[in-house]
Amino acid sequence: MDHFAKSLWVLALCVAVMTQQAAALDKSKGKPTGEKETPTGKTLIKKVCSSSPTKDLCVQVLSSDALSTTANLKELAIISLRVAARNASGILADTKVLIDDDELDPDIQQGLADCKENILDAESQLEDTIAALMVNSEGDAQLWLKAALAAIDTCDASIPGDDDILSVESAVFRKLCNIANSVIKQLPNPTKS
């Protein structure tokens, strides 16, 4: 063999070895060979929130947990659900204060008591949503989330008017649940409901 042919042979051998080393390195990182790296953290949050009608709130909610810097989609969904659950707890606390107001009409107090029960249901359904995500049941998660939204709708219907503090808080609750729902829908292979 002449010098040029030997050089090509050595070059081809080096390329083959380097390719094998790169594949081994990808495999040791747990990444299938040739697969793109899945975005996490801020990059994923920007991507998830890019189509949200409440983009700024979406980014704020998904960035609110220290774990969000390395979070994947499922973890972002759980973060958003926890924020929604804290919001529901706030609504519940405000409802309890209003129920104890002796100056309110008894019909309004009854509506508030009914609302309180629905908010308790919504909190429970958010926990069920998180549990469904933890066992990779995205379809069930969406169903539980819809149930939580229905519970807050029932709460709103039991109280007259739409400019009171509870109506304002329930509007925020809906936005938080819609953020969680949009994240859940972006999970791989979500079950359609």
N, C-alpha and C positions, 0 to 999 in steps of 0.2 A: 504494500500500500504506500502511496505517496504521502507526503507530509500533510497536504490539504485534506485528504480523506481521513487520516488519523485525527486531525484536529476536529473535523465534523463529528466523528465518532465520539470523541471525548466530550464535546459540547452537548451532544444528544444524551449521553449518559448522565452528565451533570443536570440537565433539565429534568430528566426522569427522576433522579434522586431528590431534587428540590421539590418537585411536585409531590412525591411521596411524603417528604418531611412536612409540607404544608398541610396535607390531608391528615397526617398523624396529629399535628398541632391542633387542627380544628376538632378532631375527634376527642382529644384530651380535654378540650374546653366544653365538651358536651354538645357541640354544634355539628349537625350533619354536614358532610362534605359538600361544599358548593352552595350552601344555603345562606341567604342574606341574614345579617344580624337583625333581630327584632328590636325596634326602638323602645326605649324606656325613659322614665323620668320626664324632664322638661320637653324633650323632643316629642315624646308620645302625648303629653298633655296638649301641646300645641296642635298636634294632628287631630286628636280626639275633639278638641273644642273648636276647630276651624269651621265646622259647619253648624255649630250651635247658635240658636237665635239669641242666647244669653252668653255670648263668648267670654266676656269679662268675668261674669259670675262663675262660669265653668272653670276657667283658669284659676280663679281664686279658690274655689272649692277643692279642685283636684290638687292644688299646691299646698293646701292647708295642713297636711300631715307631713312630718319629717321624713317618713318612708316614701313619699312621693318622688323623691329624687332618683330612686332606683326602681320604682314601681312598674309592673307590667299592667296590661289591661284589666285583668281580674282584680288586682290590688287597687287600681284606680276606682273600679266599680264599688269595691268595699269601702274605700275612703269616702266616696260620694254618698253611699248609703248611711254611713255613720254620721256624716254631717246632717243628712236629712233626719235621722233619728234624734240628734241633739235638738234640731229645730222643732220636731214634734214634742219633745220634752218641754221646750219653752212654751209652746202653745198650751200644753197640758197645765203647766204651772199658772199661766195667765187665766186659763179657764177656771181653775180651782179658786183663784182670787175673786173672779167675777161671780161665781156661784155663791160665795159667802157674803156678797153685797146685799144687805137687807133692803136697800132702797129700790132694787130692781123688781119689776113686775114678776109675779110668780110664773107666768107663761114663759118669760125670757129665762128665768132661772131653770125651768124644766128643759128648755131648749139647750141651755148650757150644760146641764147634767147629761142630756143625750149626747151632746157634742163630746163631752169628756170621755164617755164610753167608746165613741168612735175613734177618738185620738189614741186611746189605749190600744184599740184594735190595730190602728195604723202603725204604732210603735212595734207591736208584736209581729205584724206582717213584714216590716222592714227587717227585723231579726230573722224571720223565716226566709226572706230574700237573700240575706247574707249566707245563711246556712245552705240554701240551694246552690249558691255560687261555689261554696267550699267543696261541694261534692260534684261540681261540674254539671249542674242541671240548670243551664241558662234558661230553658223554657219555663221551668217552674219558677225561677227567679223573676221572670217577666210577669208571670201570673200573680205572684205575691205582691209585686210592685204595683200592678194594676189594682189589686185589692186595697192596698194602702191609699192609693189615690181615690178610690171609690169611698173609702171611709172618711176621708177629709171632705169630699163632696157632700156626703150625708151630714157631716158636722155643719158645714156651711148652710145647708138647706134647713137645719133646725134652728138657725138664728136669723131673725129678720135683719135686712140691711146688708150693705157691702162696704161700708166705710169705717167699720169698727176695727179695733186692733186685731181681733181674731181673723177677720177677713183678709187683712193685710198680711198677717203671718201665714195664713193658709195659702195665699198666692205665692209666697216665697217657698213654702213647702212643696207646692206643685213644681216650681222651677227646679228645685233640688232633686225631686224624684225624676223629672224629665232628663236632667243631666245624667243621673244614674242609669236610666233606661237607655239613653243614647250610647253610653259606654258598654252596657251589657249587649246591645245589638251589634257592637263591633267585635265582640269576642268570636273566636273561630268556631264555626259550626253551631251558632245558637239555634235552638229549637224554635221554630215559628209557632206563635200562639194565636 
